[in-house]
């Protein structure tokens, strides 16, 4: 996860909250973020670089140098690499892998 992140803003875009800030702060050492780290650690292969901009995801987690966008059948991670360059990678997956974030 982003080296300098202390909090990730969690957004659940499944509900109709267009006019309301539905964000929740998730501390970087929270159980949900630990599960997310575990998912990333066990899914290190089959990532592809992407330069595409993506529409509104189902779930998003946003930090200063990290964004995780979760869609129905793929996830996009945007981050600043160790050379201070923005990068974005994507992987096919099922959004059900991330149900723990909305429980």
C-alpha positions in Angstrom: 0.0 0.0 0.0 1.1 3.5 -0.4 4.2 4.1 1.7 2.9 7.4 3.1 -0.8 6.5 3.5 -2.3 6.7 6.9 -6.0 6.7 5.9 -7.9 5.5 2.9 -11.2 7.1 2.0 -13.7 4.3 1.4 -16.7 5.0 -0.9 -19.5 2.6 -1.6 -21.0 3.7 -4.9 -23.8 1.1 -4.8 -26.2 3.4 -3.0 -27.7 6.6 -4.4 -25.5 9.1 -2.6 -24.7 11.4 -5.5 -25.4 14.5 -3.4 -23.9 13.3 -0.1 -20.4 12.5 0.9 -20.6 8.8 1.7 -16.9 8.4 2.5 -15.7 6.6 5.5 -12.1 6.8 6.7 -10.3 3.5 7.0 -7.1 3.6 9.1 -4.3 1.9 7.3 -4.0 -0.6 10.1 -7.7 -1.4 10.3 -8.9 -5.0 9.8 -10.5 -4.2 6.5 -7.3 -2.7 5.1 -5.4 -5.7 6.4 -7.7 -8.0 4.5 -7.2 -5.8 1.4 -3.5 -6.0 1.8 -3.8 -9.8 2.1 -5.8 -10.0 -1.1 -3.2 -7.9 -2.9 -0.4 -10.1 -1.5 -2.1 -13.3 -2.8 -2.9 -11.8 -6.2 0.5 -10.6 -7.4 0.2 -12.1 -10.9 -1.8 -11.3 -14.0 -1.8 -7.5 -13.6 -1.7 -5.4 -16.7 -0.6 -1.8 -17.1 -3.4 0.5 -18.1 -3.6 4.1 -19.3 -7.3 4.1 -19.6 -9.6 6.3 -17.4 -12.4 4.4 -15.7 -16.0 5.4 -15.0 -17.4 5.2 -11.5 -16.6 1.9 -9.8 -18.8 0.0 -7.4 -16.3 0.6 -4.5 -13.3 2.9 -4.3 -10.6 3.5 -1.8 -8.7 6.7 -2.2 -5.5 7.9 -0.5 -2.9 10.5 -1.3 -0.8 8.3 -3.6 -3.1 5.3 -4.0 -6.4 4.6 -5.5 -8.2 1.2 -5.6 -11.3 1.1 -7.9 -13.4 -2.0 -7.7 -15.7 -2.9 -10.5 -18.0 -6.0 -11.1 -15.3 -8.1 -12.7 -12.0 -6.2 -12.4 -10.0 -4.0 -10.1 -7.8 -1.0 -10.9 -5.0 0.2 -8.7 -3.4 3.6 -9.2 -0.3 4.6 -7.3 2.9 6.6 -7.4 5.9 4.3 -7.9 9.3 4.6 -6.2 10.5 6.9 -9.0 7.6 9.2 -8.2 5.8 8.4 -11.5 2.1 7.7 -11.6 1.1 4.1 -12.5 -2.1 2.2 -13.0 -2.6 -1.5 -13.2 -5.7 -3.6 -13.6 -6.6 -7.3 -13.0 -9.7 -9.4 -13.8 -11.4 -10.4 -10.6 -14.9 -10.8 -9.0 -16.2 -7.9 -6.9 -17.4 -10.5 -4.4 -13.7 -10.8 -3.4 -14.2 -7.4 -1.7 -17.5 -7.9 0.1 -15.6 -7.7 3.4 -15.2 -4.0 2.7 -19.0 -3.3 2.9 -19.8 -5.7 5.8 
